[in-house]
Amino acid sequence: MQSWFAAHPIVSYIIIFVLITYVYNKVFRVKQKLPLLKEVFLYILMALGSGMLLIFQVDKLPIIQCLLVAVALMLMVRIRYFVEDRQKRKSQTEPKTR
């Protein structure tokens, strides 16, 4: 898999950028929107950072695999919160019998 990513750097770059953007938007995004210029500047910096991570990926470090693990863990936490919220709502709507 590492050699395939090294042989296809454009695909690797796009995957890295998409995964970094997802992690930023789900973890580090603040509640209020940033002004447009700051938002553009932020995505330019993420694109440059993705380029640096692409160099590491091509140099045989498992950057894409690590980002995929991070996204998988984020999805697991999101599922856990969803299940807990559902159980909490269910327990609040059930009539208490004694």
N, C-alpha and C positions, 0 to 999 in steps of 0.2 A: 504494500500500500504506500509506503514511504517513497519508493522509487517511482510509482505512478504519479504521486503529487509533485515530485521533483521534475518529472518529465513534462508535466502540464502546469507551468507556473501561473498562467492566467486563470485557470479554473481554481487553483489553490488560493490565489489572491482574492478572487470573488467569494469563495467559501469563508476565508478568514474575515473579510470585511463584513459579510452578512452576519456571521456569528458574533463578532465584536459589537456590531450595531444592536443585535438582539440583546446581548448581555447589558449593554449600556441602557437601552430603553427599559428593560425590565428591572434593573437593579439600581442604577445611579440616576435615573431621570427624576427631577424634582416635580412637584405637583403643578407648579406654574410653568407656562411656556417661556422659553428664552426668546429674546428679540431675534429677528431673522438673521442679521449679520453674525451674531454670536452662534446661532445654530449652524450656519454655513461654515463658520470657522471651526466649530467643533467637529463637524463631519470631515472637513479637510484634514484636521489633525488625526482623526481616526483612520483616514485613508493613508496618511503617512505612516502611522503606527502599524497598519496592516502590511505596508511595504517592508517595514523592519521585521515583522513577524514572518513574512514570506521568505526573507533571507534566512532566518533560522530554520524554517520548514524545509527549504531546499538543502540546507546544510545538515539535514537528517535529524532534527529535533522534532518531536511529535506535537507540534503546535495545534494542528487541526484536531487531533485526537483529544488533546487536553481541553480545547474549547468545546468539543462535543460532550465530554464528560461534565463540564461546567453547566452546559445547557440542560443536559439530562438531570442533573441534580436540582437545577432551578425548576424544572417541570415536576419533579417529584415533590418538592416543597409546595408548589402551587396546587398539586392534586391533594396533598395532605391538608392544606388550608381549606380547600373546597369541601372535602369530606368532613372536617371539623365544623365548618360553618353550617353544613347541611344537618349534621347531628344536633348542633345547638338549636337551630330553628325547629327541628322536629321535636326536641324535648320541650321547647317553649310552647308549642302549639298543642301538645298532648294534654288532655285534661288529667289533673292529678286525682287519683282515686285512693281513698283510704277507708 
